[in-house]
Amino acid sequence: MKITIDKNCCKGCGICLAICPKGIFIKSKKRNNYGTNMPEASKEQTCVFCRMCERQCPDGAIDVKKEEN
């Protein structure tokens, strides 16, 4: 799984942290373009590809892709 978060779009709302059934996201020390801490996918290997984070992100900042072997 490859989860990317667009620093230019993410405003740090935290919806992805709350919505993820596997608790993949954490608040990172990285700042987004709005100056707030943005989320980070810390446990991508546990992702079940439900894509709830991608669908619920109000800014379209999250992209979830299955990596091909």
PEWO-V127067 format. One record per residue. N is the residue number from 1. SS is DSSP state (a for helix, b for strand, c for the rest). PHI is phi as a letter, one per 40 degrees, with the letter a starting at -180 (none if undefined). D_LAST is the distance of its C-alpha to the last C-alpha in Angstrom with 1 decimal. Layout:
BEGIN
N:SS:PHI:D_LAST + N:SS:PHI:D_LAST
END
This chain:
BEGIN
1:c:none:10.6 + 2:b:b:12.3 + 3:b:b:16.1 + 4:b:b:18.4 + 5:b:b:22.1 + 6:c:c:24.3 + 7:c:c:27.2 + 8:c:c:29.4 + 9:c:b:29.3 + 10:c:c:29.0 + 11:c:b:32.6 + 12:c:g:31.8 + 13:c:c:33.1 + 14:c:g:31.1 + 15:a:c:30.3 + 16:a:c:26.6 + 17:a:c:27.8 + 18:a:c:30.1 + 19:a:c:27.9 + 20:c:c:24.7 + 21:c:c:25.0 + 22:c:b:22.9 + 23:c:g:24.7 + 24:c:c:21.8 + 25:b:c:24.0 + 26:b:b:26.7 + 27:b:c:29.3 + 28:b:c:28.5 + 29:b:c:31.0 + 30:b:c:29.6 + 31:b:b:31.9 + 32:c:c:31.2 + 33:c:c:33.4 + 34:c:c:35.8 + 35:c:g:36.4 + 36:c:b:35.1 + 37:b:c:32.4 + 38:b:c:29.1 + 39:b:c:26.5 + 40:b:b:23.5 + 41:b:c:20.4 + 42:c:c:21.0 + 43:c:b:18.9 + 44:a:d:15.7 + 45:a:c:14.1 + 46:a:c:16.9 + 47:c:c:16.3 + 48:c:b:16.7 + 49:c:f:15.9 + 50:c:c:19.6 + 51:c:g:19.9 + 52:a:c:23.5 + 53:a:c:23.5 + 54:a:c:22.4 + 55:a:c:25.0 + 56:a:c:27.8 + 57:c:c:27.7 + 58:c:c:30.9 + 59:c:b:29.9 + 60:c:g:26.4 + 61:c:c:25.2 + 62:b:b:22.0 + 63:b:b:18.7 + 64:b:b:15.9 + 65:b:b:12.5 + 66:c:c:9.4 + 67:c:c:6.5 + 68:c:c:3.8 + 69:c:c:0.0
END
